[in-house]
Amino acid sequence: MPQSLAQIYLHFVFSTKNRRPFLQNGDLRNELHHYLGGICRNLDDPSLIVGGVEDHVHLLCRFSRTLTIAALIRDLKRDSTKWIK
């Protein structure tokens, strides 16, 4: 029986609370992007690109079969919020 391969890519957009420009500092923004990429890597959902501007972040990652989308979003938002505070 032949094997099938499926690759699902997810594009997330997270905004800051009330769309405030909290991420104006470029160094902080870059560190946050690297941190989000590390979270994805640790969850076996490798990120392809992470970027954004002062009031939101874009994240493109490859979805693994080990997590649900809801669990991935929960972990990303929880861990990044803890880190930023």
Biopython code that builds the backbone (N, CA, C, O; Angstrom):
import numpy as np
from Bio.PDB.StructureBuilder import StructureBuilder

atoms = [
    (1, "MET", "N", (0.851, -1.180, 0.000)),
    (1, "MET", "CA", (0.000, 0.000, 0.000)),
    (1, "MET", "C", (0.896, 1.242, 0.000)),
    (1, "MET", "O", (1.799, 1.353, 0.829)),
    (2, "PRO", "N", (0.657, 2.156, -0.903)),
    (2, "PRO", "CA", (1.494, 3.358, -0.960)),
    (2, "PRO", "C", (1.229, 4.287, 0.220)),
    (2, "PRO", "O", (0.128, 4.333, 0.768)),
    (3, "GLN", "N", (2.260, 5.014, 0.590)),
    (3, "GLN", "CA", (2.123, 5.983, 1.670)),
    (3, "GLN", "C", (1.722, 7.328, 1.094)),
    (3, "GLN", "O", (2.068, 7.668, -0.037)),
    (4, "SER", "N", (0.998, 8.074, 1.883)),
    (4, "SER", "CA", (0.625, 9.418, 1.446)),
    (4, "SER", "C", (1.352, 10.440, 2.312)),
    (4, "SER", "O", (1.678, 10.176, 3.470)),
    (5, "LEU", "N", (1.593, 11.582, 1.746)),
    (5, "LEU", "CA", (2.263, 12.655, 2.449)),
    (5, "LEU", "C", (1.386, 13.894, 2.381)),
    (5, "LEU", "O", (0.948, 14.308, 1.307)),
    (6, "ALA", "N", (1.142, 14.465, 3.520)),
    (6, "ALA", "CA", (0.367, 15.700, 3.562)),
    (6, "ALA", "C", (1.172, 16.732, 4.344)),
    (6, "ALA", "O", (1.682, 16.443, 5.426)),
    (7, "GLN", "N", (1.280, 17.927, 3.794)),
    (7, "GLN", "CA", (1.934, 19.018, 4.493)),
    (7, "GLN", "C", (0.951, 20.167, 4.556)),
    (7, "GLN", "O", (0.487, 20.677, 3.536)),
    (8, "ILE", "N", (0.650, 20.554, 5.767)),
    (8, "ILE", "CA", (-0.292, 21.647, 5.989)),
    (8, "ILE", "C", (0.484, 22.812, 6.583)),
    (8, "ILE", "O", (1.222, 22.649, 7.555)),
    (9, "TYR", "N", (0.313, 23.974, 5.998)),
    (9, "TYR", "CA", (0.974, 25.183, 6.473)),
    (9, "TYR", "C", (-0.072, 26.096, 7.089)),
    (9, "TYR", "O", (-1.156, 26.284, 6.537)),
    (10, "LEU", "N", (0.268, 26.659, 8.234)),
    (10, "LEU", "CA", (-0.642, 27.550, 8.947)),
    (10, "LEU", "C", (-0.044, 28.951, 9.019)),
    (10, "LEU", "O", (1.144, 29.118, 9.294)),
    (11, "HIS", "N", (-0.870, 29.940, 8.773)),
    (11, "HIS", "CA", (-0.458, 31.336, 8.881)),
    (11, "HIS", "C", (-1.265, 31.960, 10.006)),
    (11, "HIS", "O", (-2.487, 32.081, 9.914)),
    (12, "PHE", "N", (-0.572, 32.358, 11.071)),
    (12, "PHE", "CA", (-1.204, 32.989, 12.228)),
    (12, "PHE", "C", (-0.889, 34.474, 12.236)),
    (12, "PHE", "O", (0.201, 34.892, 11.844)),
    (13, "VAL", "N", (-1.841, 35.256, 12.679)),
    (13, "VAL", "CA", (-1.622, 36.680, 12.898)),
    (13, "VAL", "C", (-2.093, 36.969, 14.320)),
    (13, "VAL", "O", (-3.273, 36.819, 14.637)),
    (14, "PHE", "N", (-1.161, 37.382, 15.170)),
    (14, "PHE", "CA", (-1.465, 37.746, 16.546)),
    (14, "PHE", "C", (-1.328, 39.247, 16.674)),
    (14, "PHE", "O", (-0.349, 39.825, 16.201)),
    (15, "SER", "N", (-2.292, 39.883, 17.303)),
    (15, "SER", "CA", (-2.166, 41.322, 17.530)),
    (15, "SER", "C", (-1.959, 41.584, 19.010)),
    (15, "SER", "O", (-2.300, 40.761, 19.859)),
    (16, "THR", "N", (-1.396, 42.737, 19.299)),
    (16, "THR", "CA", (-1.231, 43.137, 20.683)),
    (16, "THR", "C", (-2.592, 43.552, 21.242)),
    (16, "THR", "O", (-3.529, 43.815, 20.489)),
    (17, "LYS", "N", (-2.686, 43.607, 22.541)),
    (17, "LYS", "CA", (-3.951, 43.969, 23.167)),
    (17, "LYS", "C", (-4.358, 45.374, 22.720)),
    (17, "LYS", "O", (-3.571, 46.319, 22.793)),
    (18, "ASN", "N", (-5.586, 45.488, 22.263)),
    (18, "ASN", "CA", (-6.151, 46.748, 21.770)),
    (18, "ASN", "C", (-5.345, 47.334, 20.615)),
    (18, "ASN", "O", (-5.418, 48.534, 20.352)),
    (19, "ARG", "N", (-4.572, 46.485, 19.922)),
    (19, "ARG", "CA", (-3.743, 46.900, 18.783)),
    (19, "ARG", "C", (-2.787, 48.043, 19.132)),
    (19, "ARG", "O", (-2.459, 48.871, 18.282)),
    (20, "ARG", "N", (-2.344, 48.079, 20.390)),
    (20, "ARG", "CA", (-1.376, 49.101, 20.802)),
    (20, "ARG", "C", (-0.013, 48.783, 20.201)),
    (20, "ARG", "O", (0.355, 47.612, 20.106)),
    (21, "PRO", "N", (0.738, 49.791, 19.798)),
    (21, "PRO", "CA", (2.053, 49.555, 19.181)),
    (21, "PRO", "C", (3.112, 49.212, 20.238)),
    (21, "PRO", "O", (4.065, 49.965, 20.437)),
    (22, "PHE", "N", (2.937, 48.088, 20.901)),
    (22, "PHE", "CA", (3.804, 47.676, 21.998)),
    (22, "PHE", "C", (5.186, 47.236, 21.506)),
    (22, "PHE", "O", (6.167, 47.332, 22.244)),
    (23, "LEU", "N", (5.265, 46.757, 20.273)),
    (23, "LEU", "CA", (6.515, 46.190, 19.757)),
    (23, "LEU", "C", (7.283, 47.191, 18.896)),
    (23, "LEU", "O", (7.799, 46.828, 17.839)),
    (24, "GLN", "N", (7.362, 48.435, 19.336)),
    (24, "GLN", "CA", (8.077, 49.457, 18.573)),
    (24, "GLN", "C", (9.583, 49.239, 18.589)),
    (24, "GLN", "O", (10.262, 49.537, 17.607)),
    (25, "ASN", "N", (10.112, 48.723, 19.689)),
    (25, "ASN", "CA", (11.542, 48.465, 19.800)),
    (25, "ASN", "C", (11.915, 47.302, 18.875)),
    (25, "ASN", "O", (11.435, 46.183, 19.056)),
    (26, "GLY", "N", (12.764, 47.569, 17.894)),
    (26, "GLY", "CA", (13.136, 46.557, 16.912)),
    (26, "GLY", "C", (13.845, 45.357, 17.512)),
    (26, "GLY", "O", (13.631, 44.228, 17.072)),
    (27, "ASP", "N", (14.698, 45.589, 18.523)),
    (27, "ASP", "CA", (15.410, 44.468, 19.159)),
    (27, "ASP", "C", (14.444, 43.554, 19.895)),
    (27, "ASP", "O", (14.544, 42.331, 19.795)),
    (28, "LEU", "N", (13.506, 44.142, 20.635)),
    (28, "LEU", "CA", (12.504, 43.347, 21.345)),
    (28, "LEU", "C", (11.654, 42.556, 20.357)),
    (28, "LEU", "O", (11.355, 41.385, 20.587)),
    (29, "ARG", "N", (11.269, 43.194, 19.265)),
    (29, "ARG", "CA", (10.441, 42.540, 18.252)),
    (29, "ARG", "C", (11.182, 41.354, 17.645)),
    (29, "ARG", "O", (10.597, 40.286, 17.466)),
    (30, "ASN", "N", (12.476, 41.533, 17.324)),
    (30, "ASN", "CA", (13.262, 40.430, 16.760)),
    (30, "ASN", "C", (13.423, 39.284, 17.747)),
    (30, "ASN", "O", (13.333, 38.118, 17.363)),
    (31, "GLU", "N", (13.661, 39.605, 19.012)),
    (31, "GLU", "CA", (13.774, 38.552, 20.029)),
    (31, "GLU", "C", (12.471, 37.789, 20.171)),
    (31, "GLU", "O", (12.479, 36.568, 20.327)),
    (32, "LEU", "N", (11.353, 38.497, 20.119)),
    (32, "LEU", "CA", (10.048, 37.833, 20.193)),
    (32, "LEU", "C", (9.848, 36.912, 19.001)),
    (32, "LEU", "O", (9.336, 35.803, 19.157)),
    (33, "HIS", "N", (10.243, 37.352, 17.818)),
    (33, "HIS", "CA", (10.098, 36.519, 16.627)),
    (33, "HIS", "C", (10.933, 35.243, 16.757)),
    (33, "HIS", "O", (10.470, 34.158, 16.409)),
    (34, "HIS", "N", (12.160, 35.375, 17.258)),
    (34, "HIS", "CA", (13.008, 34.195, 17.471)),
    (34, "HIS", "C", (12.406, 33.278, 18.531)),
    (34, "HIS", "O", (12.456, 32.055, 18.402)),
    (35, "TYR", "N", (11.845, 33.866, 19.567)),
    (35, "TYR", "CA", (11.243, 33.071, 20.630)),
    (35, "TYR", "C", (10.042, 32.291, 20.095)),
    (35, "TYR", "O", (9.882, 31.112, 20.413)),
    (36, "LEU", "N", (9.204, 32.930, 19.295)),
    (36, "LEU", "CA", (8.052, 32.234, 18.710)),
    (36, "LEU", "C", (8.510, 31.095, 17.802)),
    (36, "LEU", "O", (7.899, 30.026, 17.788)),
    (37, "GLY", "N", (9.581, 31.320, 17.045)),
    (37, "GLY", "CA", (10.129, 30.256, 16.215)),
    (37, "GLY", "C", (10.624, 29.080, 17.044)),
    (37, "GLY", "O", (10.463, 27.925, 16.651)),
    (38, "GLY", "N", (11.225, 29.374, 18.190)),
    (38, "GLY", "CA", (11.677, 28.313, 19.086)),
    (38, "GLY", "C", (10.533, 27.526, 19.686)),
    (38, "GLY", "O", (10.633, 26.309, 19.848)),
    (39, "ILE", "N", (9.448, 28.201, 20.018)),
    (39, "ILE", "CA", (8.266, 27.505, 20.537)),
    (39, "ILE", "C", (7.753, 26.532, 19.481)),
    (39, "ILE", "O", (7.454, 25.377, 19.784)),
    (40, "CYS", "N", (7.654, 27.000, 18.254)),
    (40, "CYS", "CA", (7.191, 26.126, 17.170)),
    (40, "CYS", "C", (8.113, 24.919, 17.000)),
    (40, "CYS", "O", (7.649, 23.789, 16.852)),
    (41, "ARG", "N", (9.406, 25.168, 17.022)),
    (41, "ARG", "CA", (10.381, 24.082, 16.854)),
    (41, "ARG", "C", (10.232, 23.049, 17.973)),
    (41, "ARG", "O", (10.281, 21.847, 17.712)),
    (42, "ASN", "N", (10.051, 23.503, 19.213)),
    (42, "ASN", "CA", (9.905, 22.587, 20.340)),
    (42, "ASN", "C", (8.610, 21.781, 20.267)),
    (42, "ASN", "O", (8.529, 20.689, 20.830)),
    (43, "LEU", "N", (7.613, 22.302, 19.588)),
    (43, "LEU", "CA", (6.333, 21.596, 19.442)),
    (43, "LEU", "C", (6.284, 20.768, 18.161)),
    (43, "LEU", "O", (5.218, 20.276, 17.791)),
    (44, "ASP", "N", (7.416, 20.606, 17.477)),
    (44, "ASP", "CA", (7.522, 19.863, 16.213)),
    (44, "ASP", "C", (6.655, 20.469, 15.116)),
    (44, "ASP", "O", (6.148, 19.750, 14.254)),
    (45, "ASP", "N", (6.485, 21.772, 15.145)),
    (45, "ASP", "CA", (5.796, 22.525, 14.103)),
    (45, "ASP", "C", (6.766, 23.598, 13.609)),
    (45, "ASP", "O", (6.630, 24.763, 13.983)),
    (46, "PRO", "N", (7.735, 23.231, 12.781)),
    (46, "PRO", "CA", (8.786, 24.198, 12.428)),
    (46, "PRO", "C", (8.231, 25.436, 11.730)),
    (46, "PRO", "O", (7.390, 25.345, 10.836)),
    (47, "SER", "N", (8.720, 26.580, 12.158)),
    (47, "SER", "CA", (8.285, 27.831, 11.533)),
    (47, "SER", "C", (9.125, 28.086, 10.290)),
    (47, "SER", "O", (10.321, 27.797, 10.268)),
    (48, "LEU", "N", (8.499, 28.623, 9.272)),
    (48, "LEU", "CA", (9.208, 28.985, 8.056)),
    (48, "LEU", "C", (9.612, 30.442, 8.105)),
    (48, "LEU", "O", (10.708, 30.802, 7.675)),
    (49, "ILE", "N", (8.732, 31.285, 8.628)),
    (49, "ILE", "CA", (9.047, 32.700, 8.753)),
    (49, "ILE", "C", (8.186, 33.296, 9.859)),
    (49, "ILE", "O", (7.012, 32.958, 10.014)),
    (50, "VAL", "N", (8.801, 34.190, 10.618)),
    (50, "VAL", "CA", (8.103, 34.931, 11.665)),
    (50, "VAL", "C", (8.453, 36.396, 11.460)),
    (50, "VAL", "O", (9.625, 36.741, 11.311)),
    (51, "GLY", "N", (7.459, 37.244, 11.452)),
    (51, "GLY", "CA", (7.707, 38.665, 11.246)),
    (51, "GLY", "C", (6.542, 39.482, 11.758)),
    (51, "GLY", "O", (5.601, 38.946, 12.345)),
    (52, "GLY", "N", (6.608, 40.761, 11.535)),
    (52, "GLY", "CA", (5.511, 41.610, 11.965)),
    (52, "GLY", "C", (5.955, 43.040, 12.159)),
    (52, "GLY", "O", (7.080, 43.413, 11.826)),
    (53, "VAL", "N", (5.058, 43.828, 12.700)),
    (53, "VAL", "CA", (5.305, 45.248, 12.950)),
    (53, "VAL", "C", (4.948, 45.564, 14.394)),
    (53, "VAL", "O", (4.851, 44.661, 15.225)),
    (54, "GLU", "N", (4.754, 46.831, 14.693)),
    (54, "GLU", "CA", (4.573, 47.289, 16.072)),
    (54, "GLU", "C", (3.360, 46.697, 16.784)),
    (54, "GLU", "O", (3.386, 46.528, 18.003)),
    (55, "ASP", "N", (2.303, 46.382, 16.049)),
    (55, "ASP", "CA", (1.070, 45.963, 16.721)),
    (55, "ASP", "C", (0.585, 44.564, 16.354)),
    (55, "ASP", "O", (-0.486, 44.154, 16.800)),
    (56, "HIS", "N", (1.354, 43.816, 15.545)),
    (56, "HIS", "CA", (0.959, 42.437, 15.280)),
    (56, "HIS", "C", (2.149, 41.618, 14.769)),
    (56, "HIS", "O", (3.164, 42.154, 14.325)),
    (57, "VAL", "N", (1.974, 40.300, 14.853)),
    (57, "VAL", "CA", (3.009, 39.348, 14.454)),
    (57, "VAL", "C", (2.392, 38.360, 13.468)),
    (57, "VAL", "O", (1.270, 37.893, 13.666)),
    (58, "HIS", "N", (3.130, 38.045, 12.404)),
    (58, "HIS", "CA", (2.749, 36.999, 11.457)),
    (58, "HIS", "C", (3.662, 35.808, 11.698)),
    (58, "HIS", "O", (4.857, 35.970, 11.945)),
    (59, "LEU", "N", (3.090, 34.607, 11.625)),
    (59, "LEU", "CA", (3.869, 33.389, 11.816)),
    (59, "LEU", "C", (3.389, 32.355, 10.815)),
    (59, "LEU", "O", (2.198, 32.048, 10.761)),
    (60, "LEU", "N", (4.301, 31.816, 10.024)),
    (60, "LEU", "CA", (3.990, 30.748, 9.084)),
    (60, "LEU", "C", (4.727, 29.506, 9.547)),
    (60, "LEU", "O", (5.952, 29.519, 9.668)),
    (61, "CYS", "N", (3.991, 28.433, 9.807)),
    (61, "CYS", "CA", (4.633, 27.197, 10.269)),
    (61, "CYS", "C", (4.004, 25.990, 9.579)),
    (61, "CYS", "O", (2.894, 26.047, 9.051)),
    (62, "ARG", "N", (4.760, 24.902, 9.608)),
    (62, "ARG", "CA", (4.270, 23.637, 9.074)),
    (62, "ARG", "C", (3.591, 22.882, 10.207)),
    (62, "ARG", "O", (4.169, 22.722, 11.283)),
    (63, "PHE", "N", (2.407, 22.432, 9.979)),
    (63, "PHE", "CA", (1.587, 21.783, 10.998)),
    (63, "PHE", "C", (1.946, 20.309, 11.104)),
    (63, "PHE", "O", (2.003, 19.600, 10.099)),
    (64, "SER", "N", (2.188, 19.852, 12.330)),
    (64, "SER", "CA", (2.492, 18.436, 12.543)),
    (64, "SER", "C", (1.212, 17.694, 12.917)),
    (64, "SER", "O", (0.171, 18.299, 13.176)),
    (65, "ARG", "N", (1.316, 16.400, 12.937)),
    (65, "ARG", "CA", (0.146, 15.574, 13.262)),
    (65, "ARG", "C", (0.029, 15.286, 14.758)),
    (65, "ARG", "O", (-0.870, 14.558, 15.177)),
    (66, "THR", "N", (0.917, 15.842, 15.553)),
    (66, "THR", "CA", (0.926, 15.523, 16.983)),
    (66, "THR", "C", (0.102, 16.481, 17.824)),
    (66, "THR", "O", (-0.201, 16.171, 18.976)),
    (67, "LEU", "N", (-0.268, 17.629, 17.289)),
    (67, "LEU", "CA", (-1.020, 18.639, 18.042)),
    (67, "LEU", "C", (-2.279, 19.034, 17.295)),
    (67, "LEU", "O", (-2.398, 18.831, 16.087)),
    (68, "THR", "N", (-3.200, 19.594, 18.029)),
    (68, "THR", "CA", (-4.337, 20.230, 17.378)),
    (68, "THR", "C", (-3.978, 21.697, 17.128)),
    (68, "THR", "O", (-3.055, 22.234, 17.740)),
    (69, "ILE", "N", (-4.705, 22.320, 16.241)),
    (69, "ILE", "CA", (-4.461, 23.738, 15.967)),
    (69, "ILE", "C", (-4.724, 24.560, 17.227)),
    (69, "ILE", "O", (-3.984, 25.495, 17.534)),
    (70, "ALA", "N", (-5.777, 24.207, 17.948)),
    (70, "ALA", "CA", (-6.109, 24.937, 19.175)),
    (70, "ALA", "C", (-4.988, 24.831, 20.205)),
    (70, "ALA", "O", (-4.672, 25.817, 20.871)),
    (71, "ALA", "N", (-4.383, 23.654, 20.345)),
    (71, "ALA", "CA", (-3.290, 23.472, 21.308)),
    (71, "ALA", "C", (-2.058, 24.263, 20.873)),
    (71, "ALA", "O", (-1.362, 24.836, 21.711)),
    (72, "LEU", "N", (-1.788, 24.296, 19.581)),
    (72, "LEU", "CA", (-0.645, 25.059, 19.079)),
    (72, "LEU", "C", (-0.825, 26.546, 19.354)),
    (72, "LEU", "O", (0.096, 27.201, 19.842)),
    (73, "ILE", "N", (-1.984, 27.078, 19.051)),
    (73, "ILE", "CA", (-2.249, 28.500, 19.300)),
    (73, "ILE", "C", (-2.191, 28.801, 20.791)),
    (73, "ILE", "O", (-1.609, 29.804, 21.204)),
    (74, "ARG", "N", (-2.793, 27.934, 21.596)),
    (74, "ARG", "CA", (-2.768, 28.124, 23.051)),
    (74, "ARG", "C", (-1.343, 28.207, 23.570)),
    (74, "ARG", "O", (-1.018, 29.104, 24.347)),
    (75, "ASP", "N", (-0.490, 27.281, 23.149)),
    (75, "ASP", "CA", (0.891, 27.256, 23.625)),
    (75, "ASP", "C", (1.681, 28.462, 23.132)),
    (75, "ASP", "O", (2.466, 29.043, 23.881)),
    (76, "LEU", "N", (1.473, 28.838, 21.873)),
    (76, "LEU", "CA", (2.166, 30.009, 21.338)),
    (76, "LEU", "C", (1.786, 31.270, 22.097)),
    (76, "LEU", "O", (2.659, 32.040, 22.498)),
    (77, "LYS", "N", (0.500, 31.486, 22.297)),
    (77, "LYS", "CA", (0.055, 32.703, 22.967)),
    (77, "LYS", "C", (0.448, 32.713, 24.442)),
    (77, "LYS", "O", (0.880, 33.740, 24.966)),
    (78, "ARG", "N", (0.298, 31.569, 25.110)),
    (78, "ARG", "CA", (0.632, 31.492, 26.537)),
    (78, "ARG", "C", (2.120, 31.738, 26.771)),
    (78, "ARG", "O", (2.493, 32.563, 27.605)),
    (79, "ASP", "N", (2.962, 31.024, 26.038)),
    (79, "ASP", "CA", (4.407, 31.128, 26.266)),
    (79, "ASP", "C", (4.959, 32.487, 25.851)),
    (79, "ASP", "O", (5.821, 33.038, 26.536)),
    (80, "SER", "N", (4.474, 33.033, 24.738)),
    (80, "SER", "CA", (4.979, 34.334, 24.306)),
    (80, "SER", "C", (4.508, 35.457, 25.245)),
    (80, "SER", "O", (5.240, 36.419, 25.476)),
    (81, "THR", "N", (3.306, 35.332, 25.775)),
    (81, "THR", "CA", (2.814, 36.327, 26.730)),
    (81, "THR", "C", (3.635, 36.297, 28.009)),
    (81, "THR", "O", (3.992, 37.347, 28.543)),
    (82, "LYS", "N", (3.939, 35.093, 28.509)),
    (82, "LYS", "CA", (4.784, 34.974, 29.690)),
    (82, "LYS", "C", (6.159, 35.581, 29.438)),
    (82, "LYS", "O", (6.699, 36.283, 30.293)),
    (83, "TRP", "N", (6.723, 35.314, 28.270)),
    (83, "TRP", "CA", (8.053, 35.808, 27.936)),
    (83, "TRP", "C", (8.061, 37.336, 27.861)),
    (83, "TRP", "O", (8.974, 37.979, 28.379)),
    (84, "ILE", "N", (7.059, 37.910, 27.224)),
    (84, "ILE", "CA", (7.053, 39.359, 27.022)),
    (84, "ILE", "C", (6.837, 40.110, 28.331)),
    (84, "ILE", "O", (7.335, 41.225, 28.493)),
    (85, "LYS", "N", (6.107, 39.519, 29.259)),
    (85, "LYS", "CA", (5.876, 40.168, 30.548)),
    (85, "LYS", "C", (7.113, 40.074, 31.405)),
    (85, "LYS", "O", (7.120, 40.564, 32.535)),
]
sb = StructureBuilder()
sb.init_structure("model")
sb.init_model(0)
sb.init_chain("A")
sb.init_seg("    ")
for serial, (resi, resn, name, xyz) in enumerate(atoms, 1):
    if name == "N":
        sb.init_residue(resn, " ", resi, " ")
    sb.init_atom(name, np.array(xyz, "f"), 0.0, 1.0, " ", f" {name:<3s}", serial, name[0])
structure = sb.get_structure()
